[in-house]
Amino acid sequence: MSAFSGPPEDRAAIRELLETYADAASRIDKAPWLDCWAPDAEWITRCAVMTS
């Protein structure tokens, strides 16, 4: 049993988003990685700030 037991459509959408995120991050492909976030999202680290 998984931690999330919502509707199958939601589970599929979450999995697709996670797979898209992981693929873009592993290829260091900024555009599709940023597409995984909300339009007003900020990713802040000690080295950089990225906005979508």
Buried (B, 14 or more C-beta within 10 A) or exposed (E): EEEEEEEEEEEEEEEEEEEBBEEBEEEEEEEEBBBBBEEEEEEEEEEEEEEB
